[in-house]
Amino acid sequence: MKKWSKLAVFMGVVIVLSMLMVATTTKITEKINLGLDLQGGFEILYKVEPLHPGAEISTDLLKVTATMIEKRVNIGGVKEPEVTIENPDRIRVKLAGVTDQETLRNLIGKPAVLTFRDERGNTVMEGYDLAPNGASVDFDELKRPLIILKFAEPQKFADVTKRNLNKKIAIYLDDEMLTNPVIEEVITSGSAQIRGQHSVEEAKQLADILNSGALPSKLVELQANSVGASLGAMALQKTVFSGYVGFGVVLLFMLWVYRMPGMIANLTLVFFTYVCLLVLYWMQATLTLTGIAGFILSVGMAVDANIITYERIQEELRSGKTALSAFRTGQRRSFITILDSHVTTVIAALVLMAFGSSSIQGFSIILIMTLIVSLFTNVFGSRWLLSLLLKTNLFMKPHWYGVAEQDIREREPAKVIKFDIVKRRRSFYIVSTSIMILGLCSMALFGLNLGVDFKAGTRLDMFIGRAFATADIGTLIQKDVPDVKFKPITKFGSNNEWATTTFEKPIAKAQIEMIQNNLQHNYGNKVSTQESTVDPIIADEMVKKAAMAVILAAIGITVYIALRFQLLFGIACVIALLHDVFVPLALFSVFQIEMDLTFIAAILTIVGFSINDTIVIFDRIRENLRTMKAQSFEDLQEIVNVSLWQTMRRSIFTVLTVFITVLAIALYGSEGVHHFSLALIFGLVSGTYSSIFIAAQVWVTLKKREFALHKKME
């Protein structure tokens, strides 16, 4: 009776959770905030400069300027603008869901200094002389819109008109003259008019600007990223589809390899996805394109916890243990390995959060969140569900766990060895050294194809939507931007419907607007653009931050490994990590693939993830050293070799699930994360190779010197 009650609990939990997910998932996903790269919009980093030379930028000035920017954004009708101060002198503005980006960017950056000037050009009155909300829209006798200005001190304006009777007083907004009337009589009513507005909307916007007041400082664009609304929707659709593909293949893989435990892993993986979406909604976090890529990546990483446990269970079953005994041993011995791998990935993600841009920070937040959630769903949750089924005594046969009967026999670990990896370590050193030399030669000859994030300029991606000739696009751009050099136009995208180029210097937003208008004139209204502009100051900071991020992540992970294992393990990890970082760099140089900030995010993800395999191997080496005595260096080589082959399937399968999801992103995801996925693919292959063929071998080489030293002392 007890076994049926356990089965009933299992079925009840699955049914209740399924009903909960079906009932609420759609509502949750609809309420998750999407970033500007998924619904269109722009992000600009402004440098705040004082209006008067020599003045200082204070915290109060930054706050006032940020408040004024919010007022301007509200005038443009944008919902939930994000305006944040970045000390000591910067303000970041993020606006998602914007359709008319050019107008709003002009509106934000417009100083809106209202001045009244006499015929000599002297300023006789200014905008701060207006009464509160002193600008309003009215109509003349022909029903044309005009703006009525009310002054706080009517007598002051009367004195100005008296001194300039029968003379002109021009009204300027910044350096643009709005009107230049002749004062025919002294105006005592304390009001003036601005004519010449083409529409009611234009007049209302100008009145709102005047009522909000002039900016108390100058705004200089240091960095800008913009995405058209149609491109954002397209990026969302393609990247989500890639997620479905990767998710589906991972589910089939787990079911095929692990049978009944694989089914449980799939159930917890579905629930993991639901909980992550729920947490995103509770956090009111903004989901960006790189965030979705990180979410898809986390699916492969979450199921790794199951693979580490299930591989250990299969290993125990093959050694002749019962299913229940194998489960208990497997979950006990695999947990610390899972925890170590999560900690190293979190270290890399924390560094990303500290040094990355806003979109990269979003990626790191999602990565950390998914790692924490996976501990509860794919570690504790899956183990609890599996224990329920085991206690029913209905699933005790090894085939339920993917183990064939003929594979169950008592055997020594050494018999697992296919060939001696450790003794061939010099061959693997030569392969890695050859790759590094090739990479160094490529970097010396061709350099790295750095994107605008690292060398300043403007990258312009143009969605054409139909067949085009790159020469025609280049000719059109040359006419619109004749004074700035740009790279040859190249095609990309699944159907080569995209064109891209990079300008050596940042170009004005008006020039980008002109290029888009001319492209639409030649190729239709489907044409849309996305821009990334970086000032040289920001590019220099990005290079320094990227280098610092990689160094700190490597140091943090190495220190953790050295503390958890021993110093020589930590040194071996440093060498393997340098290998894992260098190989993608070399390949990007050889193929001249453009490097941007997402490349750094990929590298740090690799640094955190590739160490997972190394931890699995080191953990097994440490475990075997407790039971298999290493009296000589030859004994040590055998123990390491045994450990490598015992964990071989585990090492390959943990990478394979992540590789599946990354490959899905590369094949079906948005063009915005294509380079990110390529860097991950290169890094995953490099990381797997270094974990199996480099890290443990380096540790053996270091231990050889230790053995030699002990021998001399004896």
PEHUTA-V6356 format. One record per backbone hydrogen bond with DSSP energy under -1.0 kcal/mol. NH is the residue of the N-H (numbers start at 1). CO is the residue of the C=O. If there is no record, write none. Layout:
<<NH;CO> <NH;CO>>
This chain:
<<5;1> <6;2> <7;3> <8;4> <9;5> <10;6> <11;7> <12;8> <13;9> <14;10> <15;11> <16;12> <17;13> <18;14> <19;15> <20;16> <21;17> <22;18> <23;19> <24;20> <25;21> <28;24> <29;25> <30;26> <35;287> <38;35> <39;35> <40;36> <41;227> <42;95> <43;225> <44;93> <45;223> <46;91> <47;220> <48;89> <49;218> <55;52> <62;58> <63;59> <64;60> <65;61> <66;62> <67;63> <68;64> <69;65> <70;66> <71;67> <72;68> <73;69> <74;70> <75;71> <76;72> <77;74> <78;73> <82;94> <84;92> <86;90> <90;86> <91;46> <92;84> <93;44> <94;82> <95;42> <97;40> <104;100> <105;101> <106;102> <107;103> <108;104> <109;105> <115;172> <116;125> <117;170> <118;122> <121;118> <124;116> <125;116> <127;114> <129;126> <130;127> <131;150> <134;131> <136;148> <138;146> <140;144> <143;140> <146;138> <147;194> <148;136> <149;192> <150;134> <151;190> <152;129> <157;153> <158;154> <159;155> <160;156> <161;157> <162;158> <163;159> <164;160> <165;162> <166;183> <167;164> <169;181> <170;117> <171;179> <172;115> <173;176> <174;113> <176;173> <178;171> <179;171> <183;167> <192;149> <194;147> <203;199> <204;200> <205;201> <206;202> <207;203> <208;204> <209;205> <210;206> <211;207> <212;208> <213;209> <215;111> <218;49> <220;47> <222;45> <223;45> <224;533> <225;43> <226;531> <227;41> <232;228> <233;229> <234;230> <235;231> <236;232> <237;233> <238;234> <239;235> <240;236> <241;237> <242;238> <243;239> <244;240> <245;241> <246;242> <247;243> <248;244> <249;245> <250;246> <251;247> <252;248> <253;249> <254;250> <255;251> <256;252> <257;253> <258;254> <259;255> <260;400> <261;258> <263;259> <264;260> <265;261> <266;262> <267;263> <268;264> <269;265> <270;266> <271;267> <272;268> <273;269> <274;270> <275;271> <276;272> <277;273> <278;274> <279;275> <280;276> <281;277> <282;278> <283;279> <285;280> <287;33> <292;288> <293;289> <294;290> <295;291> <296;292> <297;293> <298;294> <301;297> <302;298> <303;299> <305;302> <307;303> <308;304> <309;305> <310;306> <311;307> <312;308> <313;309> <314;310> <315;311> <316;312> <317;313> <318;314> <319;315> <320;317> <321;316> <326;322> <327;323> <328;324> <329;325> <330;326> <331;327> <332;328> <333;329> <334;330> <335;331> <338;334> <339;335> <340;336> <341;337> <342;338> <343;339> <344;340> <345;341> <346;342> <347;343> <348;344> <349;345> <350;346> <351;347> <352;348> <353;349> <354;350> <355;351> <356;352> <361;357> <362;358> <363;359> <364;360> <365;361> <366;362> <367;363> <368;364> <369;365> <370;366> <371;367> <372;368> <373;369> <374;370> <375;371> <377;373> <378;374> <380;375> <381;376> <382;377> <383;379> <384;380> <385;381> <386;382> <387;383> <388;384> <389;385> <390;386> <391;387> <393;390> <400;397> <401;398> <402;399> <403;398> <407;404> <408;405> <409;318> <415;412> <416;413> <417;414> <421;419> <425;422> <428;424> <429;425> <430;426> <431;427> <432;428> <433;429> <434;430> <435;431> <436;432> <437;433> <438;434> <439;435> <440;436> <441;437> <442;438> <443;439> <444;440> <445;441> <446;442> <447;442> <450;448> <451;595> <454;451> <455;451> <456;452> <457;534> <458;503> <459;532> <460;501> <461;530> <462;499> <463;528> <464;497> <465;497> <473;469> <474;470> <475;471> <476;472> <477;473> <478;474> <479;475> <480;476> <481;477> <487;502> <490;500> <492;498> <496;493> <498;492> <499;462> <500;490> <501;460> <503;458> <504;485> <512;508> <513;509> <514;510> <515;511> <516;512> <517;513> <518;514> <519;515> <520;516> <521;517> <522;518> <523;519> <524;520> <527;524> <528;463> <530;461> <531;226> <532;459> <533;224> <534;457> <535;222> <539;535> <540;536> <541;537> <542;538> <543;539> <544;540> <545;541> <546;542> <547;543> <548;544> <549;545> <550;546> <551;547> <552;548> <553;549> <554;550> <555;551> <556;552> <557;553> <558;554> <559;555> <560;556> <561;557> <562;558> <563;559> <564;560> <565;561> <570;566> <571;567> <572;568> <573;569> <574;570> <575;571> <576;572> <577;573> <578;574> <579;575> <580;576> <581;577> <582;578> <583;579> <585;581> <586;582> <587;583> <588;584> <589;585> <590;586> <591;587> <593;588> <595;449> <599;596> <601;597> <602;598> <603;599> <604;600> <605;601> <606;602> <607;603> <608;604> <609;605> <610;606> <612;609> <614;610> <615;611> <616;612> <617;613> <618;614> <619;615> <620;616> <621;617> <622;618> <623;619> <624;620> <625;621> <628;624> <636;632> <637;633> <638;634> <639;635> <640;636> <641;637> <642;638> <643;639> <644;640> <645;641> <646;642> <647;643> <651;647> <652;648> <653;649> <654;650> <655;651> <656;652> <657;653> <659;655> <660;656> <661;657> <662;658> <663;659> <664;660> <665;661> <666;662> <667;663> <668;664> <669;665> <673;670> <674;671> <677;673> <678;674> <679;675> <680;676> <681;677> <682;678> <683;679> <684;680> <685;681> <686;682> <687;683> <688;684> <689;685> <690;686> <691;687> <692;688> <693;689> <694;690> <695;690> <698;694> <699;695> <700;696> <701;697> <702;698> <703;699> <704;700> <705;701> <706;702> <707;703> <708;704> <709;705> <710;706> <711;707> <712;708> <713;709> <714;710>>
